[in-house]
Amino acid sequence: MNRALIPANTKLVNNNSFMNRALIPANTKLVNNNSFMNRALIPANTKLVNNNSFMNRALIPANTKLVNNNSFMNRALIPANTKLVNNNSFMNRALIPANTKLVNNNSFMNRALIPANTKLVNNNSFMNRALIPANTKLVNNNSFMNRALIPANTKLVNNNSFMNRALIPANTKLVNNNSFMNRALIPANTKLVNNNSFMNRALIPANTKLVNNNSFMNRALIPANTKLVNNNSFMNRALIPANTKLVNNNSFMNRALIPANTKLVNNNSFMNRALIPANTKLVNNNSFMNRALIPANTKLVNNNSFMNRALIPANTKLVNNNSFMNRALIPANTKLVNNNSFMNRALIPANTKLVNNNSFMNRALIPANTKLVNNNSFMNRALIPANTKLVNNNSFINRALNTSIIKLKQIPSRL
């Protein structure tokens, strides 16, 4: 952080993270998975290669080569004809020069002023494209939001996603991996085949065949016993008939009234499940948000993610790759094992065992002598108590008041 005086020609290789590097010397080689913030003064022609992420790059020199999986925010002043190639993501590109070549997996937001006939090819995603010129060719894996004015009979082919398509002309052919939001007026018996996703389908005709990887939001009126098979995702299914079989990779939001003992198996994701019946078996890669009333001793096993779990019962077993946010009231001595990530854990009880690849942010009140072992990363640990044991490849930013004596060999240099 604030590396304004890095010596010229320093080689920065592999997974480096930088903030406010306004004075990086010209021609510094930045290679592989580097992340940068506020690089307004990057020297011209700096080579930025492979999975670089940038924020507020309003003054990138013209013709900078941006290659492979670069992500950018607020690039309103990108020089004309900058080559943007392969999996680039952009926000607020309202002033992209006309005819800029946007190729392969580009994602864009608020492109209301895209020049007419811009070639948008392969896996492009767009938001608020209400003014797309008629007959623009939209081919392969394109995603669109608020396309209420799509010209009739526009060919929408292969993996297209749409939001607010209330005026889709009847019988438009919707084929292969299409996703839709607010399709309350889909003509009856429209063939919806393969990996379709839908939001607010309250008027789907009874017994419509929904097959393979379909996702649904606000399906409060799904006819009883509709067969929902394979990788289905649901939001606000408060009236799912009891004992509906939900199998394999199902995702749910606001399922406050899931019947007791519903079997939820394999990679299920849940939001606001405040009334999950006690002892519901939640197995394998489950994700939860605002589960303030999870019954005590619920078994949460393998890759579970939790947000705002302020009332997790004491001694709940949280095992393997758990992620937590705002767990200010985790009971003392909760066992947090293997690749746990935590944010704002200001009240972690003393002596909590934090083992293996734990990451922490704003842990200003970590109790003294907490054991932090193996590849821990910390930000803003200004008040870490003296003598905290920091072992093996720990990385720290802004440790201004750390009173521990740490040997150089404990923090390997990446320079």
C-alpha positions in Angstrom: 0.0 0.0 0.0 1.3 3.5 -1.0 4.4 2.1 -2.8 5.1 5.5 -4.4 8.9 4.9 -4.4 9.4 1.4 -5.8 12.8 1.4 -7.5 12.7 1.6 -11.3 12.5 -1.7 -13.2 11.5 -3.7 -10.1 10.1 -7.0 -11.3 6.7 -7.5 -9.7 5.6 -11.0 -10.6 2.7 -13.2 -9.6 -0.3 -12.1 -7.5 0.9 -8.7 -6.4 -1.6 -6.3 -5.0 -1.0 -2.5 -5.1 -3.0 0.6 -3.9 -2.2 4.2 -4.9 0.9 3.4 -7.0 0.8 6.8 -8.7 4.6 6.9 -9.1 5.5 3.4 -10.4 8.6 3.9 -12.5 8.1 3.6 -16.3 8.3 0.2 -17.9 7.9 -1.7 -14.6 7.0 -5.2 -15.6 3.6 -6.1 -14.0 2.9 -9.8 -14.7 0.2 -12.2 -13.7 -2.8 -11.5 -11.6 -1.8 -8.0 -10.4 -4.5 -5.8 -8.8 -4.2 -2.0 -8.8 -6.3 0.9 -7.5 -6.1 4.6 -8.6 -3.3 4.1 -11.2 -4.0 7.4 -12.8 -0.4 8.0 -13.7 0.8 4.7 -15.0 3.6 5.4 -17.5 2.7 5.1 -21.1 3.1 1.6 -22.7 3.4 -0.2 -19.3 2.7 -3.8 -20.2 -0.3 -5.1 -18.2 -0.6 -8.8 -18.9 -2.9 -11.5 -17.6 -5.8 -11.0 -15.2 -5.0 -7.5 -14.1 -7.8 -5.5 -12.3 -7.9 -1.7 -12.3 -10.1 1.0 -10.8 -10.4 4.6 -11.9 -8.0 4.4 -14.9 -9.3 7.6 -16.5 -5.8 8.6 -17.7 -4.4 5.3 -19.1 -2.1 6.4 -21.9 -3.3 5.8 -25.4 -2.7 2.4 -27.0 -1.8 0.7 -23.7 -2.1 -3.0 -24.4 -4.8 -4.5 -22.1 -4.7 -8.2 -22.7 -6.5 -11.2 -21.2 -9.2 -11.0 -18.4 -8.6 -7.3 -17.5 -11.4 -5.6 -15.4 -11.9 -1.9 -15.4 -14.3 0.6 -13.7 -15.1 4.2 -14.9 -13.1 4.1 -18.1 -15.0 7.0 -19.5 -11.8 8.4 -21.2 -10.3 5.3 -22.7 -8.4 6.5 -25.8 -10.0 5.7 -29.1 -9.2 2.4 -30.7 -7.7 0.9 -27.5 -7.6 -2.8 -28.1 -9.8 -4.5 -25.5 -9.3 -8.2 -26.0 -10.6 -11.3 -24.2 -12.8 -11.3 -21.1 -12.6 -7.6 -20.3 -15.3 -6.1 -18.0 -16.2 -2.4 -18.0 -18.6 -0.2 -16.1 -20.0 3.2 -17.3 -18.5 3.1 -20.8 -20.9 5.8 -22.0 -18.2 7.4 -24.1 -16.5 4.4 -25.8 -15.3 5.6 -29.2 -17.3 4.5 -32.1 -16.3 1.2 -33.7 -14.1 0.1 -30.7 -13.7 -3.6 -31.2 -15.3 -5.4 -28.3 -14.4 -9.1 -28.7 -15.0 -12.2 -26.6 -16.7 -12.2 -23.2 -16.8 -8.5 -22.6 -19.3 -7.2 -20.0 -20.7 -3.7 -20.0 -23.1 -1.5 -17.9 -25.0 1.6 -19.0 -24.1 1.4 -22.7 -27.0 3.6 -23.7 -24.8 5.4 -26.3 -23.2 2.4 -28.0 -22.6 3.5 -31.6 -25.0 1.9 -34.1 -23.9 -1.4 -35.6 -21.1 -1.9 -33.1 -20.1 -5.5 -33.4 -21.0 -7.3 -30.2 -19.7 -10.8 -30.5 -19.5 -13.8 -28.1 -20.6 -13.8 -24.5 -21.2 -10.0 -24.1 -23.4 -8.8 -21.2 -25.2 -5.5 -21.3 -27.4 -3.5 -18.9 -30.0 -0.8 -19.9 -29.7 -1.3 -23.6 -33.0 0.4 -24.3 -31.5 2.2 -27.3 -29.8 -0.7 -29.1 -30.2 0.1 -32.8 -32.7 -2.2 -34.6 -31.3 -5.4 -36.0 -28.0 -5.2 -34.1 -26.6 -8.7 -34.4 -26.7 -10.3 -30.9 -25.0 -13.6 -31.1 -24.0 -16.3 -28.6 -24.3 -15.9 -24.8 -25.4 -12.3 -24.7 -27.1 -11.0 -21.5 -29.4 -8.0 -21.5 -31.4 -6.0 -19.0 -34.5 -3.7 -19.7 -34.8 -4.7 -23.3 -38.4 -3.6 -23.5 -37.9 -2.1 -26.9 -36.1 -5.0 -28.7 -37.4 -4.9 -32.3 -39.8 -7.6 -33.1 -38.4 -10.9 -34.4 -34.8 -10.0 -33.4 -33.0 -13.3 -33.5 -32.0 -14.2 -30.0 -29.9 -17.3 -30.2 -27.9 -19.4 -27.7 -27.5 -18.6 -24.0 -29.2 -15.1 -24.1 -30.4 -13.6 -20.8 -33.1 -11.0 -20.6 -34.8 -8.8 -17.9 -38.2 -7.2 -18.2 -39.2 -8.8 -21.5 -42.9 -8.1 -20.9 -43.3 -7.2 -24.6 -41.6 -10.1 -26.3 -43.6 -10.8 -29.5 -45.6 -13.9 -29.2 -43.9 -17.1 -30.4 -40.4 -15.6 -30.4 -38.1 -18.6 -30.6 -36.3 -18.8 -27.3 -33.7 -21.6 -27.6 -31.0 -22.9 -25.4 -29.9 -21.4 -22.1 -32.1 -18.3 -22.2 -32.8 -16.4 -18.9 -35.8 -14.1 -18.5 -37.1 -11.8 -15.8 -40.8 -10.6 -15.4 -42.2 -12.8 -18.1 -45.7 -12.6 -16.8 -47.1 -12.5 -20.3 -45.3 -15.4 -22.0 -47.8 -16.9 -24.4 -49.2 -20.2 -23.1 -47.3 -23.3 -24.1 -44.2 -21.4 -25.2 -41.5 -24.1 -25.5 -38.9 -23.4 -22.8 -36.1 -25.8 -23.3 -32.8 -26.4 -21.6 -31.2 -24.2 -19.0 -33.9 -21.4 -19.0 -34.1 -19.0 -16.1 -37.2 -17.0 -15.2 -38.2 -14.4 -12.7 -41.8 -13.5 -11.6 -43.5 -16.4 -13.6 -46.6 -16.2 -11.5 -48.7 -17.0 -14.5 -46.9 -20.0 -16.0 -49.6 -22.3 -17.4 -50.1 -25.3 -15.2 -48.0 -28.3 -16.1 -45.6 -26.4 -18.3 -42.6 -28.7 -18.7 -39.6 -27.1 -17.0 -36.7 -29.3 -17.8 -33.0 -29.1 -16.9 -31.2 -26.3 -15.1 -34.2 -23.9 -14.9 -34.1 -21.0 -12.5 -37.2 -19.3 -11.1 -38.0 -16.2 -9.0 -41.3 -15.5 -7.2 -43.0 -18.8 -8.3 -45.6 -18.5 -5.6 -48.2 -20.2 -7.8 -46.3 -23.2 -9.2 -48.9 -25.9 -9.5 -48.5 -28.6 -6.9 -46.2 -31.5 -7.7 -44.6 -29.7 -10.7 -41.5 -31.7 -11.4 -38.5 -29.5 -10.7 -35.4 -31.6 -11.7 -31.7 -30.9 -11.8 -30.0 -27.6 -11.0 -33.2 -25.5 -10.4 -32.9 -22.2 -8.6 -35.9 -20.5 -6.9 -36.6 -17.2 -5.1 -39.5 -16.5 -2.8 -41.0 -20.0 -3.0 -43.1 -19.4 0.1 -45.9 -21.7 -1.1 -43.9 -24.7 -2.5 -46.2 -27.7 -1.9 -45.1 -29.9 1.0 -42.7 -32.6 0.2 -41.9 -31.3 -3.3 -38.7 -33.1 -4.3 -35.9 -30.5 -4.7 -32.9 -32.4 -5.9 -29.3 -31.5 -6.9 -27.9 -28.0 -6.9 -31.1 -26.1 -6.0 -30.8 -22.5 -4.9 -33.5 -20.8 -2.8 -34.2 -17.3 -1.5 -36.7 -16.4 1.3 -38.0 -19.9 1.9 -39.4 -19.1 5.2 -42.2 -21.7 4.9 -40.3 -24.7 3.6 -42.2 -27.7 5.0 -40.4 -29.4 7.9 -38.0 -32.1 7.0 -37.8 -31.2 3.3 -34.7 -32.9 2.0 -32.3 -30.3 0.7 -29.4 -32.2 -0.8 -26.1 -31.2 -2.5 -25.0 -27.6 -3.2 -28.2 -25.8 -2.0 -28.0 -22.1 -1.4 -30.4 -20.3 0.9 -31.2 -16.6 1.8 -33.2 -15.5 4.8 -34.1 -18.9 6.0 -35.1 -17.7 9.5 -37.7 -20.4 9.9 -35.8 -23.5 8.7 -37.3 -26.4 10.8 -35.0 -27.6 13.5 -32.6 -30.4 12.5 -33.0 -29.9 8.8 -30.1 -31.7 7.2 -28.0 -29.1 5.2 -25.3 -31.1 3.5 -22.4 -30.1 1.1 -21.7 -26.6 -0.1 -24.7 -24.9 1.4 -24.7 -21.0 1.5 -26.8 -19.0 3.9 -27.5 -15.3 4.5 -29.1 -13.9 7.6 -29.7 -17.2 9.4 -30.2 -15.5 12.7 -32.5 -18.3 14.0 -30.8 -21.5 12.8 -31.7 -24.1 15.4 -29.0 -25.0 17.8 -26.7 -27.8 16.8 -27.7 -27.7 13.1 -25.0 -29.6 11.3 -23.4 -27.3 8.8 -20.8 -29.3 6.9 -18.3 -28.6 4.1 -17.9 -25.2 2.3 -20.7 -23.4 4.0 -20.9 -19.6 3.7 -22.7 -17.4 6.2 -23.5 -13.6 6.5 -24.7 -11.9 9.6 -24.9 -15.0 11.8 -24.9 -13.0 15.0 -26.9 -15.6 16.8 -25.3 -18.9 15.8 -25.8 -21.2 18.7 -22.8 -21.8 20.9 -20.5 -24.7 19.8 -22.1 -25.0 16.3 -19.5 -27.1 14.3 -18.3 -25.0 11.4 -16.0 -27.2 9.4 -14.0 -26.7 6.2 -13.9 -23.5 4.1 -16.5 -21.6 6.0 -16.8 -17.8 5.2 -18.3 -15.4 7.7 -19.2 -11.7 7.7 -20.0 -9.6 10.8 -19.8 -12.5 13.3 -19.5 -10.1 16.2 -21.2 -12.6 18.6 -19.6 -15.9 17.7 -19.7 -17.9 20.9 -16.4 -18.3 22.7 -14.3 -21.3 21.7 -16.2 -22.0 18.4 -13.9 -24.2 16.3 -13.1 -22.4 13.1 -11.0 -24.8 11.0 -9.5 -24.7 7.5 -9.6 -21.7 5.1 -12.1 -19.6 7.1 -12.5 -15.9 6.1 -13.8 -13.3 8.4 -14.7 -9.6 8.2 -15.2 -7.2 11.2 -14.7 -9.9 13.9 -14.0 -7.2 16.5 -15.3 -9.4 19.3 -13.8 -12.8 18.6 -13.5 -14.4 22.0 -10.0 -14.8 23.4 -8.1 -17.9 22.5 -10.3 -18.8 19.5 -8.3 -21.2 17.4 -7.9 -19.8 13.9 -6.1 -22.4 11.8 -4.9 -22.6 8.2 -5.3 -19.9 5.6 -7.5 -17.5 7.6 -8.1 -14.0 6.3 -9.2 -11.1 8.5 -10.2 -7.5 8.0 -10.5 -4.9 10.7 -9.5 -7.2 13.6 -8.6 -4.3 15.8 -9.5 -6.1 19.0 -8.1 -9.5 18.5 -7.4 -10.9 22.0 -3.9 -11.2 23.1 -2.1 -14.5 22.4 -4.7 -15.6 19.7 -2.9 -18.3 17.7 -2.8 -17.3 14.0 -1.2 -20.1 12.0 -0.4 -20.6 8.4 -0.9 -18.1 5.6 -3.0 -15.6 7.5 -3.7 -12.2 5.9 -4.7 -9.1 7.9 -5.7 -5.6 7.1 -5.8 -2.7 9.5 -4.5 -4.7 12.5 -3.4 -1.5 14.3 -4.0 -2.9 17.7 -2.8 -6.5 17.5 -1.6 -7.3 21.1 2.0 -7.8 21.7 3.4 -11.3 21.4 0.6 -12.5 19.1 2.1 -15.6 17.4 2.2 -15.0 13.7 3.5 -18.1 11.9 4.2 -18.8 8.2 3.7 -16.4 5.4 1.5 -13.9 7.2 0.8 -10.6 5.3 -0.1 -7.4 7.0 -1.1 -3.9 6.0 -1.1 -0.8 8.3 0.2 -2.6 11.4 1.3 0.7 12.9 0.9 -0.3 16.5 2.1 -3.9 16.5 4.3 -4.3 19.5 5.5 -7.8 18.5 9.1 -8.4 17.3 8.8 -10.3 14.0 11.9 -11.7 12.4 12.4 -11.0 8.8 12.4 -14.7 7.9 8.8 -14.9 9.0 7.6 -12.5 6.2 9.1 -13.6 2.9 9.8 -10.8 0.6 8.1 -10.7 -2.8 10.3 -8.0 -4.2 
